[in-house]
Amino acid sequence: MEKTKKNIFAILIIIISTSFSLILVEILLVLDNSFVPYDSPNEIVINNKRYSFLHKKSDLKTSEPRLFVIGDSFVAGVHCAEENKNLTGHIQEYINKRKLEYKVINLGFPGGSPPYYIDFIREIELKPQDIALVMLYDNDIILDNEVCMISSEQERNYGYPMPKLCHKILTGEVQEPNNNSFIKRINNKLKKYKIYQIIKEGLVQLPFLRKYFYRTEFQNLWIKFDSEENQYMQSMIEEIANFVKSKKAKFILSYYPNTNNIVAEDIRHGYWKKFLAHLNKRSSINSIDPFPYLLENTKRKSMVASLTDKHPSCEAHRIMADFFVNKNYFFEDEHK
């Protein structure tokens, strides 16, 4: 009996010690991911949805020509925005040094994708001298409930066809692709924990395990040109380009590379090259590939915000801004 009590006590000590250690590590990882938030973001309601953008409200009303950088949380760059060290902050700094009269405006929104961007550009009242740089990202191609609701609104308001998959998602006929299995649902519940994020990132780097992760599933959609998601993505980019050009503004298409594993053999770069080449063949839409420049100018294989946040670091934003400005993609006609 005494031995059993000792064993139970030893097990409890191990459980308590392990739990305390995990909690402590979790707290340290949260602190490592802390940052000063952007002061007074611009709150805009578009089609009954509230967006918070990292620019001042007065920026939209400037008399200067405007350069809109449109994208998701990579473009927003919340970790670096308060000190103007995100992508748009660095671009504005370069433009100011060259004494060019352009106001750079950040239209980055976490979870954004081209269906959102159509609403953005329709709201901002583009002028002939404006420039719209649209930055794509890996997970833009996902069709979830919110994207499908936006697509439904756009079908009613603008006549843009909604994907058949969205009809099925909104009616409950099928589940969202990112939540349609038991493992995905468990992942969605656990991914808020920093320790889980580190373990997951470590596992996804192993080639024999990578194929089991959802990110591999949706990344592959970029080269499945006949898939409904890919077809919808192409059509949305075309609509954005056509709308911008109809306002006599300049349209530029690019993407934000992942900065967690900057290596020449990164298969994600190959996916982007194939998709953008296919889009050009279909729609004659040119695009700009920043990855070779990032690869050439980075000193580290990983340039991320923190151990658990794989968004670009402030230095990665600087290199990306340097690419766009120093290559004159904004202001030279030959780079249309």
C-alpha angles and dihedrals in degrees: 000000000000090000091052091052091051091050092049090047091050091050091049091050090052092048093047093045093048092047092049091049092049092048091049092049090048091053092049091050091050090051090048088056096049122117141167108267122232112269117242104348117199112261114208129177113212120178091344093307121113119225128188114207127189098237136085119266090235091059092076092055097051118130090222122093109268132228109204116199106198125192147094133291092308088064092042091056096190094181091061104027100092091060092040091246097125122100096278093043091056092045090052090050092052092047092050091051089054090048093236117156101232129124112214113215124193114222096171116140126181109252093012124152137166095287087059092045092059089060090046096054093044089055100049099060101231119223127209095258095047124110125212115200110189115199116199124203137195099262096045088097095065116110109209134160095274095048089048092051089052090048090051091052091049092050089056096041104035106014095246107154115246116225116256088234088061091055088055093046094048093047092047093244089127133015124244110277091239092054105033101108138049093247092051091050091051090048091051090055096046101042093083089071116088096213090054090050092055093048091047093049090051093051095047090058090065107093095215091054100039094084091063094061122095092229089065089052095054095038089058089057090072090072097038092089095179095052116111092239093053094046090050092049091052092049093049092051089049091051092050092048093048093048093049091048091047087062090052089245125133120259122205124180124200140134137234110242120219109261098197095086112020103183133137093241095055103137091207090072089056090053091053093048092052095046095047092046089051091048091051091050091049101040107012089240111152121212140190123237112210098175099089090052092048091049092049096047104039120098094197134051091224124046106171137144096248144334091282102026112076095189114121119280120238089259091054089052089052093053091048092049090047089054095054098042102038092046088054094230092148102051109025118089093212090068096059 
